């Protein structure tokens, strides 16, 4: 099993989470790809993808993802298993918490992919999010807030990594 973890990181938080995920699963299984230096076409080399990004300002996509956004639907992701994680600030930007995560989910969901890693939205304090499922119970991926809930990040990551590995094996 070889996993491609693709991320965009402006302030290094998304990158640090990528490195933690790689350490939890094992560097022999997870290859890190910073979108600043990697084309989206490199996703073709993997059956399992983990995609990480952050939401900026008023629901904006992180700059490296934004630069590649027009290409997302040109990359054939059909048949791939995909997990998402996002970084956001639920208090400072409560009306747009994890919006970029939701936008990425909606883009990749247009293809025939297997989505794993949905995360319960209990324990967060936000007003609105494009990253919440229609039933209002789940985020489309792991939602992290290192601004306001830094102390919960490692435990959430460990639980989520275990969850996605089980879901990938199913």
N, C-alpha and C positions, 0 to 999 in steps of 0.2 A: 504494500500500500504506500503510494507516494502522494503527498498532499501538497498542492500549491497554495501558499498563503500570499495573497496580493493585497497591498494596503497603500493608502495615501496618508501622509503625515506631515503636517505643517509645524506643529509644536512638539513633536516626538512622542506624544502620549499614545497615539495609535500604533506607532512603531514599537514602543515599549511593550504594549499588549501583544503585538505580533511575536515578539521575542519570548514573552512568557508562554504563549500558546505553543511555540516551537519547543521550549524547554519541557513543558508538561507532556507533550506527545512524544518528543524525541527528535533531535536534529537530523537523525538518519531518515525520518519519515516526512518531515516538513521542510520544504524549500521556501525561503522568504523572497518576495519580490516587491520592491518599492516601485510604485507606479511612476515615480519621478524619472526612473531609469529603465523601466521595463514596458514593452508594448503589451497591450491586451492579448495579442495573438499568442503570447507565451502560455496562456491558459489552456491551449489545445493539448499541451503536454501532460495534463493531469486529468484523472477521472474524478478526483475529489478536490474541491476548491473551498478555501475560507477567504472571504473578502471583508476587509476592514476599512472603515472610513469614519469621518467625523462630520457633525453638522455645525455649520458656521453661521454666526449672526442670526438672521431671521429666517432660518430654514434653508440655508445655502449648502451646496455640496463642496466638500474640501477641494482645493485647487487642482491637485494632481488628478483626482477623479473627474473633475469638471473638464480638464483638458482632453480626457479620453472619452467623455460622455457620448459624443456622436458615434463612436466606434462600437459601443456595447452591443448593439443589435447586429453588427456585422460579424461578430465573433460567434462561431457555432458552439453553443454550450449544451446542445441537446444530448441527453443521456448522462450528463454530469450530476454529481451530488454536490450541493452548494450550501454552506453555512455562512451566515453574516454576523458581524459584530459592529457596533457603532459606539462612538464617543459623543457625549453631549452634556449640556448644562441644564438640568431640569428646573433650577430655580431662576437663573438669570434669563433663560429663554424658554419659559414654561409652555408657551404657545406653539413652539416649534421643536420640542424635545425629540431628538432622533429622527427628524424629518428626512435627512439624507439616507438613513437606513431604509426607510419606507420607500423612497424614490428608487433606490437601487433594487430593492425587492421587486417592485412593480416592473422595472425594466427587464430583469432576468426572468421573471415569471412568464414573459411573453414566449419563451422558448420551453421546450420539453425537458425541464430539469427536475431533479428530485431535491426538494428543499428540506433541510434539517436544521435543528438548533433553535426553534422558536423558544421564546423565553417568557415566563409569566411577568405581567406588569405590576404585580403587587410589590409594595415596598418602595415605590417611587412617588414623587409628588410633582405632577405636571398638569397642565390644562388641556393640551391637545398634542397629537402626534400623528404623522402620516405612517409611522412604523407600527401602528397597532392594528391587529386583525379586526375584521368586521364585527366579530362578537365582543370585542373590547377586552378580551382576556389575556392576550399574548402580544409580545413584540415579535416582529418578523426575524429577529435574531437577538443576540446578547446585547443588552443596553447597559452601557457603563457610563458613569458620571464621576470622573476623577476630581471634579471641582467640589462636589458636595458629598460624595459617598466613597471617597478614596479607600476608606478602611474596609469596604465590602468587595473591592475589585478582585483581590486574589481568591477569595472564597467563591465568588460568582464564576470566575474563570475556571477554577478547578471543577466545579460542578458542571459547568457548560461543556467543557472539553470531554468529560466522562459521558455526558449526554450525547454529544454529537458522534463520538466513537461508537456508542451502542446503536444509534440510529443509522449510521453508515453500514454497520454490520448486519442490520436487519434486512 
